[in-house]
Amino acid sequence: MEKIIVNGDLDAVTRFSGNQVEDEQRKKRFLDASPELADVVFRLEDHPFLRGTLSAFEFDSDTFRQRADAFEIAFKDPRRWLGLTGALLASGDYQRQRPNSWAWQFGTSSPDHETVWRYLLTDATRERLSRTRTVLGGFLDGLAGVGGDAGKHFQTVMDTWLAEHENSKVFDWRYYLIKYPSMRSGATGIYYGADGKLGYSMCMLRTTRLNGRYRDPILLEVWAASEVGERVEDPWFTGYETNPRWLRLVRSGVGIRSVSDGFTLQGPEDEALQSKFIDICMRHEVVDIAGEGIMLKIPQHNHGEGLVDSADRVVVGAALLRDLVEASL
């Protein structure tokens, strides 16, 4: 501490993390070149989410002040964080993979978990924060350019992105997380996907580990959109992300599971209900009943990066769920 404070000798420091030292060296060079921005740098350093670490910012004298101002506006009101998480995702893949894990770290909408933002924006090397920094910078430029109500801007960013994807019928995993706020309601901002990849089978954690109870975001929204309430079991899950997760009807035990190409279905154990179940399946023309299982396929196409949904699987799944419940299953 004496070497830093008295002598300003960052090169002699050995007991602080390499990330901190590198960040301080960059800030020093930046302030040497742009001393007029010292007040902005110090103000950002004092932000509770950053606490001295500015690795999530580009040291560009042309944009630094406006981005700092926009950052303070964007994160000021926790009641807007749900919209903020959607607007950030609509701006790009700002999330980053947690170290030594298949988990992905996003922001949080929970005021009780504000440390999630600090972890996302500071607890990594500058190199590992590269994508987050790029997306955040572009997002802040947009917010700085419009001024006014931040919450309204968040919604505009999401609406514009969603309209483009609806017009081109590209319903990837980002589309669902942006369109449906419930899919961004995990307090920790931690998500797991099959084989470490984000897709149509995800776990949205409320704790930091998979042995706690968590949600499958797509099944959660299918249940909510269907408005069938207590006739379906409240879908909480625990265990590895590879474990099958079923949305279960209370009366019949019929199950619905979100997979890469649609929904896998499980019929009722009670044979007396089988005919009703098959009838509902046949009414949904995209349902294939095969010898080894039952699949409700979602129309998909290849948009250059693999197959993505061409129809909103939440709408499709909720319609099927309603029909099953209305048939007393």
C-alpha positions as CSV (number, residue, x, y, z in Angstrom):
1,M,0.0,0.0,0.0
2,E,2.9,2.4,0.8
3,K,4.5,1.8,-2.6
4,I,1.2,2.6,-4.3
5,I,0.1,5.6,-2.2
6,V,3.3,7.3,-1.4
7,N,5.4,6.4,-4.5
8,G,2.8,5.5,-7.1
9,D,5.0,2.6,-8.1
10,L,2.6,0.0,-9.6
11,D,5.4,-2.0,-11.1
12,A,6.8,-2.8,-7.7
13,V,3.5,-4.3,-6.4
14,T,3.5,-8.1,-5.9
15,R,0.8,-8.7,-3.3
16,F,-2.3,-7.5,-5.3
17,S,-4.0,-9.5,-8.0
18,G,-2.7,-9.1,-11.5
19,N,-6.1,-7.9,-12.6
20,Q,-6.1,-5.0,-10.1
21,V,-2.5,-4.0,-11.0
22,E,-3.2,-4.0,-14.8
23,D,-6.4,-2.0,-14.3
24,E,-4.6,0.6,-12.2
25,Q,-1.8,0.8,-14.8
26,R,-4.4,1.4,-17.6
27,K,-6.2,4.0,-15.6
28,K,-2.9,5.8,-14.9
29,R,-1.9,5.9,-18.5
30,F,-5.4,7.0,-19.4
31,L,-5.4,9.9,-16.9
32,D,-1.9,10.9,-18.0
33,A,-3.3,11.4,-21.5
34,S,-6.7,12.7,-20.5
35,P,-6.4,14.5,-17.1
36,E,-9.7,16.3,-17.6
37,L,-11.5,13.0,-17.1
38,A,-10.1,12.4,-13.6
39,D,-13.4,13.4,-11.9
40,V,-15.3,10.8,-14.1
41,V,-12.8,8.0,-13.4
42,F,-12.9,8.6,-9.6
43,R,-16.7,8.8,-9.7
44,L,-16.9,5.5,-11.5
45,E,-14.4,3.9,-9.1
46,D,-16.6,4.8,-6.2
47,H,-19.7,3.1,-7.8
48,P,-20.7,0.2,-5.5
49,F,-20.8,-2.2,-8.4
50,L,-17.3,-1.4,-9.5
51,R,-15.3,-0.4,-6.4
52,G,-12.2,0.7,-8.2
53,T,-12.2,-1.9,-11.0
54,L,-13.0,-0.4,-14.5
55,S,-12.3,-3.5,-16.6
56,A,-15.8,-3.3,-18.1
57,F,-15.0,0.1,-19.7
58,E,-13.0,1.1,-22.7
59,F,-10.5,3.9,-21.8
60,D,-11.6,6.0,-24.8
61,S,-11.5,9.8,-24.1
62,D,-14.2,10.4,-26.8
63,T,-16.8,8.2,-25.1
64,F,-15.8,7.7,-21.5
65,R,-17.7,10.6,-19.9
66,Q,-21.0,9.9,-21.7
67,R,-20.7,6.1,-20.9
68,A,-20.0,6.8,-17.3
69,D,-23.1,9.0,-17.0
70,A,-25.2,6.5,-18.8
71,F,-23.9,3.7,-16.6
72,E,-25.0,5.5,-13.4
73,I,-28.5,6.1,-14.9
74,A,-28.9,2.5,-16.1
75,F,-28.1,0.9,-12.8
76,K,-29.5,3.5,-10.5
77,D,-33.0,2.1,-9.9
78,P,-33.2,-1.7,-9.0
79,R,-36.9,-1.6,-10.0
80,R,-35.7,-1.3,-13.6
81,W,-33.1,-4.1,-13.5
82,L,-35.6,-6.6,-15.0
83,G,-35.8,-4.4,-18.1
84,L,-32.1,-3.7,-18.0
85,T,-31.3,-7.4,-18.2
86,G,-33.5,-7.7,-21.3
87,A,-32.1,-4.6,-23.0
88,L,-28.5,-5.7,-22.4
89,L,-29.2,-9.1,-23.9
90,A,-31.0,-7.4,-26.9
91,S,-27.8,-5.4,-27.3
92,G,-25.6,-8.5,-27.5
93,D,-24.3,-11.6,-25.7
94,Y,-23.1,-9.7,-22.6
95,Q,-23.1,-12.8,-20.4
96,R,-19.9,-14.7,-19.7
97,Q,-19.0,-18.2,-18.7
98,R,-18.1,-18.7,-15.0
99,P,-14.6,-20.0,-14.5
100,N,-14.1,-23.8,-14.3
101,S,-17.8,-24.3,-14.9
102,W,-20.4,-24.8,-17.6
103,A,-22.6,-22.1,-16.0
104,W,-23.2,-18.8,-17.6
105,Q,-23.4,-15.5,-15.7
106,F,-26.0,-12.9,-16.6
107,G,-27.1,-9.8,-14.6
108,T,-29.9,-9.9,-12.0
109,S,-33.3,-8.3,-11.5
110,S,-33.1,-8.8,-7.8
111,P,-32.3,-5.8,-5.5
112,D,-31.2,-8.3,-2.9
113,H,-28.5,-9.7,-5.2
114,E,-26.8,-6.6,-6.4
115,T,-23.4,-8.3,-5.9
116,V,-24.2,-10.3,-9.0
117,W,-23.6,-7.1,-11.1
118,R,-20.2,-6.6,-9.4
119,Y,-19.2,-10.2,-10.1
120,L,-20.3,-9.9,-13.7
121,L,-18.5,-6.6,-14.4
122,T,-15.3,-6.9,-12.4
123,D,-14.4,-10.4,-11.2
124,A,-12.5,-11.5,-14.3
125,T,-9.5,-10.5,-16.4
126,R,-9.9,-7.7,-18.9
127,E,-9.5,-10.2,-21.7
128,R,-12.4,-12.4,-20.3
129,L,-14.5,-9.3,-20.0
130,S,-14.0,-8.3,-23.6
131,R,-17.4,-9.3,-24.9
132,T,-19.2,-8.0,-21.9
133,R,-17.3,-4.7,-22.3
134,T,-18.2,-4.4,-26.0
135,V,-21.9,-5.0,-25.5
136,L,-22.1,-2.7,-22.4
137,G,-20.3,0.1,-24.3
138,G,-22.7,-0.1,-27.2
139,F,-25.7,-0.2,-24.9
140,L,-24.5,2.8,-22.9
141,D,-23.9,4.8,-26.1
142,G,-27.5,4.1,-27.1
143,L,-28.8,5.2,-23.7
144,A,-26.6,8.3,-23.7
145,G,-27.9,9.2,-27.1
146,V,-31.6,9.3,-26.2
147,G,-31.6,10.7,-22.6
148,G,-34.9,10.8,-20.8
149,D,-36.6,7.8,-19.1
150,A,-34.2,4.8,-18.9
151,G,-37.0,2.3,-18.4
152,K,-38.7,3.5,-21.6
153,H,-35.4,3.1,-23.5
154,F,-34.9,-0.4,-22.1
155,Q,-38.3,-1.4,-23.5
156,T,-37.6,0.3,-26.9
157,V,-34.4,-1.7,-27.2
158,M,-36.2,-4.9,-26.5
159,D,-39.2,-4.1,-28.7
160,T,-37.0,-3.2,-31.7
161,W,-34.9,-6.4,-31.4
162,L,-38.0,-8.6,-30.9
163,A,-39.7,-7.1,-34.0
164,E,-36.7,-7.9,-36.2
165,H,-36.6,-11.5,-35.0
166,E,-40.4,-12.0,-35.3
167,N,-40.3,-10.7,-38.9
168,S,-37.5,-13.1,-39.8
169,K,-39.0,-15.9,-37.6
170,V,-35.7,-16.4,-35.7
171,F,-36.8,-17.6,-32.3
172,D,-33.5,-18.5,-30.6
173,W,-32.9,-18.8,-26.9
174,R,-32.2,-15.1,-26.7
175,Y,-35.6,-14.3,-28.1
176,Y,-37.4,-16.2,-25.3
177,L,-35.3,-14.6,-22.6
178,I,-35.9,-11.1,-24.0
179,K,-39.6,-11.5,-24.7
180,Y,-40.6,-13.2,-21.5
181,P,-39.5,-11.4,-18.3
182,S,-40.1,-14.5,-16.1
183,M,-37.2,-16.2,-17.9
184,R,-34.9,-13.5,-16.5
185,S,-36.2,-13.8,-12.9
186,G,-33.5,-16.0,-11.5
187,A,-32.0,-14.0,-8.6
188,T,-28.4,-15.1,-9.2
189,G,-28.3,-14.5,-12.9
190,I,-26.7,-18.0,-13.3
191,Y,-27.9,-20.3,-16.1
192,Y,-26.9,-23.8,-17.2
193,G,-27.5,-25.3,-20.6
194,A,-27.1,-28.8,-22.1
195,D,-23.4,-29.5,-22.7
196,G,-22.5,-26.0,-21.5
197,K,-24.5,-24.4,-24.3
198,L,-27.4,-22.1,-24.0
199,G,-30.5,-23.3,-25.9
200,Y,-34.0,-24.6,-25.4
201,S,-33.2,-26.6,-22.4
202,M,-31.9,-24.4,-19.6
203,C,-31.7,-24.1,-15.8
204,M,-32.3,-20.7,-14.2
205,L,-30.8,-20.7,-10.7
206,R,-32.0,-18.9,-7.6
207,T,-28.9,-20.1,-5.7
208,T,-25.4,-20.6,-6.9
209,R,-25.5,-24.4,-7.1
210,L,-27.6,-27.0,-9.0
211,N,-28.4,-28.8,-5.7
212,G,-30.7,-25.9,-4.8
213,R,-34.2,-25.5,-6.3
214,Y,-34.3,-23.8,-9.6
215,R,-36.5,-23.1,-12.6
216,D,-36.5,-24.3,-16.2
217,P,-37.3,-20.9,-17.8
218,I,-39.2,-22.2,-20.8
219,L,-41.3,-24.6,-18.8
220,L,-42.0,-21.8,-16.3
221,E,-43.3,-19.5,-19.0
222,V,-45.3,-22.3,-20.7
223,W,-47.1,-22.9,-17.4
224,A,-47.7,-19.2,-16.8
225,A,-48.9,-18.5,-20.3
226,S,-51.3,-21.4,-20.2
227,E,-53.1,-19.9,-17.2
228,V,-54.0,-23.4,-15.9
229,G,-52.7,-22.6,-12.4
230,E,-52.7,-25.4,-9.8
231,R,-53.8,-28.0,-12.2
232,V,-50.2,-28.3,-13.1
233,E,-47.4,-28.9,-10.5
234,D,-45.4,-25.7,-9.7
235,P,-42.3,-26.5,-11.8
236,W,-39.3,-26.5,-9.4
237,F,-36.3,-28.7,-10.1
238,T,-33.0,-29.7,-8.6
239,G,-30.0,-31.7,-9.7
240,Y,-27.7,-31.7,-12.7
241,E,-28.7,-29.8,-15.8
242,T,-28.7,-33.1,-17.7
243,N,-31.5,-34.5,-15.6
244,P,-34.9,-34.6,-17.4
245,R,-37.2,-31.8,-16.3
246,W,-40.9,-32.4,-16.6
247,L,-43.9,-30.1,-16.3
248,R,-46.5,-32.4,-14.7
249,L,-50.3,-32.2,-14.8
250,V,-51.6,-32.9,-11.3
251,R,-54.5,-35.2,-12.2
252,S,-53.0,-37.4,-14.9
253,G,-49.2,-37.1,-14.4
254,V,-48.8,-36.2,-18.1
255,G,-45.4,-34.6,-18.6
256,I,-44.0,-32.0,-21.0
257,R,-40.3,-31.4,-21.4
258,S,-38.5,-28.8,-23.5
259,V,-35.8,-30.2,-25.8
260,S,-33.8,-28.9,-28.7
261,D,-36.4,-29.7,-31.4
262,G,-39.6,-29.2,-29.5
263,F,-41.4,-30.8,-26.5
264,T,-41.1,-34.4,-25.4
265,L,-44.4,-35.7,-24.0
266,Q,-45.2,-38.5,-21.5
267,G,-48.7,-40.0,-21.5
268,P,-50.9,-40.8,-18.5
269,E,-50.3,-43.9,-16.5
270,D,-54.0,-44.5,-16.1
271,E,-55.1,-46.4,-19.3
272,A,-58.6,-44.9,-19.0
273,L,-57.1,-41.5,-19.8
274,Q,-55.0,-42.7,-22.8
275,S,-57.6,-42.1,-25.4
276,K,-58.2,-38.5,-24.3
277,F,-54.5,-37.9,-24.3
278,I,-54.0,-39.4,-27.8
279,D,-57.0,-37.4,-29.1
280,I,-55.4,-34.1,-27.9
281,C,-52.1,-35.1,-29.5
282,M,-53.7,-35.8,-32.8
283,R,-55.5,-32.5,-32.7
284,H,-52.1,-30.8,-32.7
285,E,-50.9,-31.5,-36.2
286,V,-47.2,-31.2,-35.3
287,V,-47.4,-34.0,-32.8
288,D,-45.6,-37.2,-34.0
289,I,-46.5,-40.3,-32.1
290,A,-43.6,-42.8,-32.5
291,G,-42.9,-46.2,-31.0
292,E,-40.3,-44.9,-28.6
293,G,-41.9,-41.7,-27.5
294,I,-44.1,-38.8,-28.2
295,M,-42.8,-35.5,-29.7
296,L,-44.4,-32.2,-30.2
297,K,-42.1,-30.8,-32.9
298,I,-41.6,-27.0,-33.2
299,P,-41.1,-25.8,-36.8
300,Q,-37.4,-24.9,-37.2
301,H,-35.0,-23.6,-39.9
302,N,-31.3,-23.1,-40.2
303,H,-30.4,-19.4,-40.1
304,G,-26.7,-19.9,-40.6
305,E,-25.8,-20.9,-37.0
306,G,-27.8,-24.0,-36.7
307,L,-31.5,-24.8,-36.3
308,V,-33.7,-22.3,-34.5
309,D,-37.4,-22.2,-33.9
310,S,-39.6,-20.7,-36.6
311,A,-42.6,-20.5,-34.2
312,D,-42.8,-19.4,-30.6
313,R,-42.6,-22.6,-28.6
314,V,-44.1,-20.9,-25.5
315,V,-47.3,-20.2,-27.4
316,V,-47.3,-23.7,-28.9
317,G,-46.6,-25.4,-25.6
318,A,-49.1,-23.3,-23.7
319,A,-51.9,-24.1,-26.2
320,L,-51.2,-27.8,-25.8
321,L,-51.2,-27.6,-22.0
322,R,-54.5,-25.8,-22.0
323,D,-56.1,-28.4,-24.2
324,L,-54.8,-31.2,-22.0
325,V,-56.2,-29.6,-18.9
326,E,-59.5,-28.8,-20.5
327,A,-59.8,-32.5,-21.4
328,S,-59.6,-33.2,-17.7
329,L,-56.2,-34.7,-17.9
